[in-house]
Amino acid sequence: MNERTVGFIGLGNMGAPMAGHLVTAGYEVVCTDVAGGARAPSGSTFVATTAEVAASCREIVTSLPDGRVVSDVLAAVISADDRATELFIDASTIGVEPAERHARDAAVAGFVYLDAPVSGGVAGAVAGTIAVMCGGARDVFERARPILSSFGGNVFHVGEAAGTGQAMKILNNFLSGTAMAATSEAIAFGQRAGLDLETMLDVLNVSSGQNTATADKFPREIVPGTMQLGFRVDQLLKDLRLYAAAADGLDTDRWVSPAVIDAWQRLSAIDERADIAAIYPLIAGKRMTEADE
């Protein structure tokens, strides 16, 4: 173990390229995958268990599907024999309350938890351009910054406490999901009114209706018909529900999010593992199943 050794747990569609960027940046990466079957990035060392990662790495990065899995991995790190871990950097999206709880559990065990969810999708993870939103003490963030910058093109310190990173991430995904659903409805309306799809996007992208769906998602995947934005409906709904739970916990009025969640639930009733691009043909009037009638 040396100062350039970093652990990485979770080698899914996001985690594998993130770990690969750490290797490219010159880190000795010790990795594992709790789901099994994942391939370690070239140049890394794959081990069988979380405990082995914890015994060999002062810093660990996780990219995991939900809070339950993060809790299990954190528990395995806490209970690991000969644990070397000093900093647990969680790049998963798990919600505000779990991040706060994980930070307390790590502190009791004698190491630090940094709340650091990411945004930018698989394409951003592959390109090394994802945004990283960190909640934790400034000195902890500065310690983690070189690691985060190896796979994140935009690394932000958003708050002094765990949970603030999660709050930033889930409000971002609420806005992203809203933009995709609302743009699909607006474009479908325009086509019914006789407007051309690409012309509408040209106008919107120099007008006040411009958003991430008009500027990126529609030109990149909807116009050419490839329809693969790299984010599933069940993943988006998880984040939207985390947002709703956190907003309710803070007694924040939710005027818009119930309708947004309902729109994505309608698509989920057809195929919860569909790419989120599928909301456009659904709203545009393609034949729906009985679940949506």
Backbone torsions as a table, in degrees:
resi	resn	phi	psi	omega
1	MET	NA	134.1	173.8
2	ASN	-138.1	-177.4	-176.0
3	GLU	-67.6	-13.6	179.5
4	ARG	-103.3	17.5	176.4
5	THR	-97.2	126.0	-179.7
6	VAL	-131.2	135.8	174.2
7	GLY	-87.8	148.8	176.5
8	PHE	-140.0	125.5	-178.1
9	ILE	-122.7	118.8	-179.2
10	GLY	112.8	94.7	-173.4
11	LEU	-111.1	48.6	176.8
12	GLY	-82.4	-158.8	-176.7
13	ASN	-61.4	-32.2	176.8
14	MET	-89.6	-47.1	-172.4
15	GLY	-64.7	-40.5	-177.2
16	ALA	-59.7	-49.7	177.6
17	PRO	-67.6	-31.9	176.6
18	MET	-62.4	-45.1	177.2
19	ALA	-63.6	-36.9	177.5
20	GLY	-61.3	-37.9	177.9
21	HIS	-66.7	-33.2	175.7
22	LEU	-62.9	-42.2	177.0
23	VAL	-60.7	-47.0	-179.5
24	THR	-60.3	-32.9	179.9
25	ALA	-77.0	-3.7	175.6
26	GLY	101.1	6.8	177.4
27	TYR	-80.9	147.6	168.4
28	GLU	-86.5	108.2	-172.0
29	VAL	-100.3	123.7	174.2
30	VAL	-107.8	118.4	-170.4
31	CYS	-131.8	160.9	172.1
32	THR	-152.0	169.4	-179.6
33	ASP	-137.5	119.0	-174.2
34	VAL	-70.6	-22.9	179.8
35	ALA	-80.0	-22.4	-178.3
36	GLY	81.0	154.6	175.2
37	GLY	86.9	-7.6	-178.6
38	ALA	-79.0	154.8	177.2
39	ARG	-101.1	132.8	178.8
40	ALA	-73.7	144.7	176.8
41	PRO	-60.7	145.7	177.7
42	SER	-57.0	132.8	179.2
43	GLY	94.6	-8.0	178.0
44	SER	-96.1	170.8	175.5
45	THR	-112.9	120.8	-179.5
46	PHE	-94.4	132.3	175.9
47	VAL	-122.4	165.7	-170.9
48	ALA	-82.7	-26.4	-170.8
49	THR	-134.3	158.6	173.5
50	THR	-62.2	-37.6	-179.3
51	ALA	-59.6	-37.2	178.4
52	GLU	-66.6	-37.4	176.0
53	VAL	-64.4	-45.3	-177.8
54	ALA	-63.4	-31.4	-178.7
55	ALA	-77.7	-16.6	-173.1
56	SER	-117.6	-2.5	-173.4
57	CYS	-134.1	131.5	174.1
58	ARG	-74.7	-36.2	178.0
59	GLU	-113.6	135.4	177.6
60	ILE	-126.7	135.4	172.5
61	VAL	-110.3	135.5	175.5
62	THR	-119.6	142.7	173.2
63	SER	-135.4	93.7	-167.5
64	LEU	-127.0	160.2	-168.8
65	PRO	-73.8	-28.2	-177.0
66	ASP	-162.2	175.7	-175.8
67	GLY	-64.9	-33.1	179.5
68	ARG	-62.7	-44.2	-179.5
69	VAL	-67.2	-40.2	177.5
70	VAL	-61.3	-42.1	178.4
71	SER	-59.2	-42.9	179.6
72	ASP	-64.0	-43.3	-179.0
73	VAL	-67.2	-43.2	178.9
74	LEU	-61.0	-40.9	178.3
75	ALA	-62.5	-38.6	178.8
76	ALA	-67.3	-35.7	176.2
77	VAL	-67.0	-45.2	-179.0
78	ILE	-59.3	-39.7	-175.1
79	SER	-89.5	-0.8	-175.8
80	ALA	-66.5	136.3	174.6
81	ASP	-69.5	144.4	177.2
82	ASP	54.4	38.8	-178.5
83	ARG	-62.6	130.3	176.1
84	ALA	-101.2	-9.0	-170.5
85	THR	-61.4	128.5	174.9
86	GLU	-115.7	-26.0	-176.0
87	LEU	-140.7	123.9	-179.6
88	PHE	-111.9	108.1	-176.5
89	ILE	-100.9	110.4	-175.7
90	ASP	-100.4	108.6	179.9
91	ALA	-93.1	11.7	-179.6
92	SER	-82.8	162.8	173.7
93	THR	-105.3	111.1	-170.8
94	ILE	-131.2	-10.8	-178.1
95	GLY	100.2	163.7	-171.8
96	VAL	-68.9	-52.5	-174.6
97	GLU	-62.3	-44.5	177.4
98	PRO	-60.3	-38.5	178.6
99	ALA	-63.5	-42.5	177.6
100	GLU	-61.2	-42.5	-179.5
101	ARG	-67.1	-42.3	179.7
102	HIS	-63.3	-37.2	177.9
103	ALA	-63.0	-41.3	178.5
104	ARG	-65.0	-43.5	-179.2
105	ASP	-63.2	-42.2	179.2
106	ALA	-64.5	-41.6	-179.5
107	ALA	-61.7	-41.7	177.8
108	VAL	-61.3	-36.2	-178.7
109	ALA	-80.1	-10.2	174.7
110	GLY	98.9	18.2	173.4
111	PHE	-138.2	177.1	-170.4
112	VAL	-111.7	139.1	176.9
113	TYR	-107.0	127.3	175.1
114	LEU	-111.6	121.2	178.5
115	ASP	-79.5	111.6	-170.8
116	ALA	-144.2	60.3	179.1
117	PRO	-66.8	160.8	-174.9
118	VAL	-125.2	159.3	177.6
119	SER	-141.9	145.3	179.5
120	GLY	139.4	-5.8	174.4
121	GLY	73.2	-179.3	-178.7
122	VAL	-61.7	-40.2	179.7
123	ALA	-59.8	-40.8	178.4
124	GLY	-69.2	-36.4	177.7
125	ALA	-64.9	-41.9	179.0
126	VAL	-65.3	-41.6	-177.4
127	ALA	-79.3	-14.7	-176.8
128	GLY	75.9	28.9	-175.8
129	THR	-114.3	5.8	-176.5
130	ILE	-61.0	153.5	172.3
131	ALA	-87.6	140.3	177.8
132	VAL	-120.4	128.5	-173.4
133	MET	-117.7	105.0	-168.3
134	CYS	-103.8	130.5	172.9
135	GLY	-116.1	117.6	-179.2
136	GLY	165.3	174.2	-178.9
137	ALA	-58.9	145.5	-176.0
138	ARG	-58.3	-40.9	-178.5
139	ASP	-66.8	-33.5	176.6
140	VAL	-67.9	-43.1	176.7
141	PHE	-59.1	-43.9	-178.9
142	GLU	-65.2	-35.7	175.4
143	ARG	-63.4	-39.6	-176.6
144	ALA	-81.7	-17.9	-170.9
145	ARG	-54.6	-46.0	-179.8
146	PRO	-59.6	-37.6	177.5
147	ILE	-65.6	-48.9	-177.9
148	LEU	-63.5	-36.9	-178.4
149	SER	-69.7	-17.3	179.0
150	SER	-69.8	-27.9	179.1
151	PHE	-121.3	-5.7	-178.9
152	GLY	-114.2	126.7	178.7
153	GLY	-78.6	-22.1	-179.5
154	ASN	-137.8	106.8	-175.6
155	VAL	-111.9	121.3	-174.1
156	PHE	-119.5	141.4	166.6
157	HIS	-99.4	110.7	-171.9
158	VAL	-104.3	-10.5	-179.9
159	GLY	-175.8	163.3	-175.3
160	GLU	-88.5	-1.0	-176.5
161	ALA	-131.5	147.1	172.5
162	ALA	-58.4	140.1	-176.3
163	GLY	108.9	-28.9	179.0
164	THR	-72.0	-33.0	174.3
165	GLY	-63.3	-42.8	178.4
166	GLN	-64.2	-42.0	178.9
167	ALA	-59.1	-43.0	178.7
168	MET	-63.7	-43.6	-177.4
169	LYS	-65.4	-44.8	-175.1
170	ILE	-75.1	-29.8	174.7
171	LEU	-70.2	-34.1	174.8
172	ASN	-61.4	-46.5	-177.6
173	ASN	-71.3	-28.7	172.0
174	PHE	-62.2	-46.2	178.9
175	LEU	-65.1	-39.4	179.4
176	SER	-64.8	-44.5	178.5
177	GLY	-66.3	-35.7	176.6
178	THR	-64.8	-45.1	-179.5
179	ALA	-61.5	-41.3	-178.4
180	MET	-67.4	-42.9	179.8
181	ALA	-69.0	-44.9	-178.1
182	ALA	-67.6	-38.9	178.4
183	THR	-65.7	-39.7	177.6
184	SER	-59.9	-43.2	178.7
185	GLU	-65.3	-44.5	-177.9
186	ALA	-65.1	-42.9	179.7
187	ILE	-65.9	-40.1	177.4
188	ALA	-61.6	-41.6	175.5
189	PHE	-59.9	-47.1	-178.6
190	GLY	-60.6	-39.7	178.8
191	GLN	-66.5	-38.9	176.5
192	ARG	-63.6	-29.7	179.7
193	ALA	-84.2	1.0	175.9
194	GLY	96.3	11.3	-179.6
195	LEU	-88.3	149.7	178.2
196	ASP	-82.9	138.3	-176.0
197	LEU	-57.6	-52.6	-176.1
198	GLU	-68.2	-33.9	176.4
199	THR	-64.5	-42.0	177.4
200	MET	-58.3	-44.4	-179.7
201	LEU	-64.3	-40.1	177.9
202	ASP	-59.4	-43.1	-179.2
203	VAL	-70.0	-47.5	-177.8
204	LEU	-59.6	-37.0	-174.2
205	ASN	-77.6	-2.5	169.4
206	VAL	-121.7	19.7	-177.0
207	SER	-131.0	-179.0	-173.1
208	SER	-72.8	-11.4	178.2
209	GLY	-86.1	0.2	-177.6
210	GLN	-61.6	138.5	177.5
211	ASN	-157.1	-177.1	-176.0
212	THR	-64.3	-29.7	178.4
213	ALA	-71.8	-44.2	-179.8
214	THR	-70.9	-35.4	-174.2
215	ALA	-84.2	-27.9	-174.1
216	ASP	-127.1	-59.9	-169.2
217	LYS	-64.4	-46.7	-179.7
218	PHE	-67.4	-50.5	178.9
219	PRO	-60.5	-36.6	-173.5
220	ARG	-78.8	-37.4	-171.8
221	GLU	-126.7	-32.2	-177.0
222	ILE	-79.6	-48.2	-178.7
223	VAL	-59.4	-48.8	179.2
224	PRO	-76.6	-9.8	177.5
225	GLY	82.2	11.4	179.6
226	THR	-76.0	-33.9	167.7
227	MET	58.4	36.9	179.8
228	GLN	-129.1	88.3	179.9
229	LEU	-85.6	-7.1	174.6
230	GLY	79.7	20.5	178.7
231	PHE	-142.1	125.1	-175.1
232	ARG	-85.7	158.5	179.2
233	VAL	-61.1	-42.0	-179.4
234	ASP	-64.9	-32.9	177.6
235	GLN	-68.7	-42.8	178.4
236	LEU	-65.7	-43.6	179.7
237	LEU	-61.9	-36.8	175.7
238	LYS	-56.5	-47.0	-178.0
239	ASP	-68.0	-39.3	178.5
240	LEU	-64.2	-37.9	178.4
241	ARG	-70.6	-35.3	174.0
242	LEU	-62.0	-41.4	177.4
243	TYR	-61.4	-47.3	-178.1
244	ALA	-61.7	-42.4	-179.9
245	ALA	-64.7	-42.6	-179.7
246	ALA	-67.4	-40.4	178.7
247	ALA	-64.3	-42.3	177.7
248	ASP	-63.7	-37.7	178.8
249	GLY	-64.7	-28.0	178.1
250	LEU	-95.4	5.2	-179.4
251	ASP	57.3	41.3	177.0
252	THR	-91.6	132.0	177.8
253	ASP	-62.2	136.9	178.4
254	ARG	-120.1	88.4	-179.9
255	TRP	-82.7	-34.3	-170.6
256	VAL	-103.0	-39.6	-171.2
257	SER	-60.3	-32.8	177.4
258	PRO	-59.5	-40.3	179.0
259	ALA	-68.8	-38.0	178.9
260	VAL	-65.2	-46.0	178.9
261	ILE	-62.1	-40.1	178.4
262	ASP	-61.2	-39.7	179.5
263	ALA	-61.8	-44.1	-179.3
264	TRP	-73.4	-29.5	176.2
265	GLN	-66.7	-32.3	177.6
266	ARG	-63.8	-41.7	176.4
267	LEU	-69.3	-39.9	179.2
268	SER	-59.6	-34.2	179.2
269	ALA	-63.3	-25.2	177.3
270	ILE	-85.9	-48.9	-178.7
271	ASP	-160.8	99.4	-175.8
272	GLU	-68.5	-18.4	-179.8
273	ARG	-99.6	10.6	176.2
274	ALA	-67.4	152.9	171.5
275	ASP	-65.8	146.7	-177.0
276	ILE	-63.5	-17.1	176.2
277	ALA	-59.9	-21.9	-176.7
278	ALA	-67.5	-12.1	179.4
279	ILE	-68.0	-28.3	-178.3
280	TYR	-65.7	-54.9	178.9
281	PRO	-61.8	-29.7	177.3
282	LEU	-63.7	-51.2	-179.2
283	ILE	-68.9	-29.0	-178.7
284	ALA	-72.7	-5.9	171.9
285	GLY	106.6	16.9	173.4
286	LYS	-64.6	157.9	-177.6
287	ARG	-60.1	130.0	-178.6
288	MET	-102.9	158.3	177.7
289	THR	-79.7	173.2	-179.9
290	GLU	-60.1	-26.6	-179.0
291	ALA	-62.5	-19.8	-175.2
292	ASP	-109.8	-1.0	-178.1
293	GLU	-82.3	NA	NA
